[in-house]
Amino acid sequence: MKKILVSLALFLIVTVSAQDALKEGVIISKQTMSSDNEQMKAQFEMMGEMLSTTYFKDTKSRSELANPMTGNVTTISDTETHEVLVLMDNPMYGKKYMLQKNEVTEEQLKNIDVVARDEIKTVLGYECKQYTVTINQSGVEMKMELFTTEAIPVVSQQTAILGDKLKGFPLYMTMDMNQMGSMMTVTTEVTEIKKEKVSDDKFNMTPPEDYEKRAGQ
């Protein structure tokens, strides 16, 4: 179960955009998880509501997620170079990092269906368009509903795999998936957008000296 929660923490990192071509600032968002499996539901209730902070500037972003059970996860990415650095400080596994290229292949896109819908949702005063997404990977189906705004060029880690099939950045989304035979729903919502300057130091792609490279990279 702990391995599942660590994977979820990595997946749930959120990078958000704002309106009026906002290219620099800070985003606060919350994630909640639920399940029809009693054991998983109990674990999620113990974790509670997870808050993440995202710093963005032009094509770069840094998202920080902290939780007592999964530890701290920081994701730094650059949509121009496709580089992604993930720093994990987990109470069970210690400090690890992953440095990789996040590029979507044509083969991956074949298993993804994105449909634009008619509903419009306003999040913090920003008009967002509705999309539904179905992803099939390794025999596992994942369904998503997203409301996105095309305000800034930063790509969300959650939707990077969709490539050019999705327009805009999600300010509200739900994700349904089957995890070990149980249904699980993840809801992510932006709660605050701050228009402020962000230091370039936030986007340093050099792993800290006290972090070890994650095995299998």
C-alpha positions, 0 to 999 in steps of 0.5 A, a space after each residue: 500500500 505504501 508503494 501505491 501511495 508513493 506512486 500516487 504522490 508522484 502522479 498528483 503533482 499539479 502545475 497550474 496556469 492563470 488568465 490574461 497570459 500570466 507567465 509567472 506566479 505561484 499556484 496553490 491546489 488541493 487533492 483528495 482521494 476516495 475509493 470503494 475499497 474500505 482499506 484504501 478509503 481508510 488510508 486516504 482518510 488518514 492522508 486527508 487533503 493534500 496541498 501542493 504549491 506550484 511556482 511557474 515562470 515562462 516554460 518552467 515550473 516547480 511543484 511541491 507536495 508534502 504529506 506525512 505518509 508519502 513524504 515530500 515530492 518536488 517536481 521541476 520541469 521545463 516544457 521547452 527542453 522536456 526535462 523533468 527532475 523529481 525529488 522524493 524525500 520519503 520516510 521509508 525510502 529516504 531521499 531519491 531523485 529521477 532526472 529524465 526526458 518527458 517526451 510523448 511518442 506517437 505510439 503512446 498517443 494511439 491509446 489516448 482519446 481526448 474529447 472536447 465538451 460544451 460545458 464551461 466552468 469558472 475557477 477563481 474567475 477564470 473560464 475553463 473548457 471541459 474535456 474528457 479523456 480516456 487512457 488505456 495503458 498495459 490493460 488498465 483504463 483511466 478516465 479523466 474530466 478536466 476544465 482547462 484554461 489556455 492562460 500560460 504555456 506551462 504544462 501540467 505533469 498530470 496531462 503531459 502524456 496527452 501531448 497536443 491532444 489537450 489545449 490549456 492547463 487544468 484548474 479542476 479535474 477528476 480522475 477515475 482508475 482501477 487500482 488492484 481491482 478497486 475503483 479510485 477517484 482523485 480530485 484536484 482543484 486550484 484554490 489560489 493563484 498568486 501573481 508574483 515574481 519567482 526566482 530562477 533558483 526554483 528551477 535548478 535541474 541539478 539534483 542536491 548532493 544529499 539525494 541518490 539516483 533512484 534505482 532502475 533509471 
